[in-house]
Amino acid sequence: MLKDDDEDLMFFNNSSFNFFKCIITAPPVSTSTYGVGLCEAYCLDLDIMVDIQVNNINDGNGSLMIGDRLICSEIVTVDHIKDEIIL
């Protein structure tokens, strides 16, 4: 669920410390033939559930699993209608 504090999200995205610590709660699902996918995660810094865009999920170097920790560097999309944030 998105918070109503859009200004806080924009502060996070425009500040000099664009790092968000996240824990994967659902494995990535491919959204294209180019190996780009989305996985669900809990963002510790924002205290909300987010989707994380991941690249090269089909490269064979191991896959992301539930419980893995990621550090994301930016907010890609905030969609109020779908109630989602993509990091």
N, C-alpha and C positions, 0 to 999 in steps of 0.2 A: 504494500500500500504506500502510495506517495504521500509525503508530508506536504502541508500547505506552504512550507517555507522555501519557495522557489528562489528567493534571494540568497538563502544559505547555500543552495545547490550551485548557483552561479558563482558565489564566492569561492566555493571549493574548486570549481572548474577554472576560474580565472586567477587563482592565487598561485604563488610560486612553489607550493608543495603539492603538486598534482599526483599524489599517491594514495591509493585506497586499498586497504588490506581486506581481502575477501576469502571466504571458505566455501568451497564448492559443495552444493547440496544436491545437485542432479548432474549427471554426466553430460558432456556436450552432444548436441544434435546437429548434424550437418544441415546447413540451410542453402548450400549451393554446390555445384560440381567443382568448385575451386578450393575445397578444403576449409572453407570458412564456416564456423558454426557458433551456436549460442549455448551457454550452460548457465544454469541457475546457481546463484550464490548468495550468501549472507555477507553484506558489507559491514565490517566492524566500525569503520569510521563514520558511515552515514546512518548506521543502526537500522537498516532496511534490507529487504530482499531485492536483488538486482539480477539482470541478465548480463553476462559477460561475453563479448564477442571474442572468439579465439580463432587464430589462423593456423593452418597446417594441421588440422586434427586427424588427417589421414596419412601423415608422413611416416608412420611406422616406428617412430622413436618413443613409443609408449603413449598411453593415453591418460587423460586426466580422470581422476576418480573422486568419488565422494570423500570429503575430508581434506583433499588437497588444498593448499593455501596458495593464493595468487596475489600479486600486487599489480593493480591496474593504474594506468597513468592518466586517464582522462575520461570525462563523461562524453559519450558519443551522442546519445539521444535521450531526451526526456519527453515522454508521450503521456500527456494527461488523460487522453481519451482511453487508451489501453491500460493506463495505470502501470507504466513500466519505465524503468531506467536501464539504459544499456551503457556499460562501461567498456 
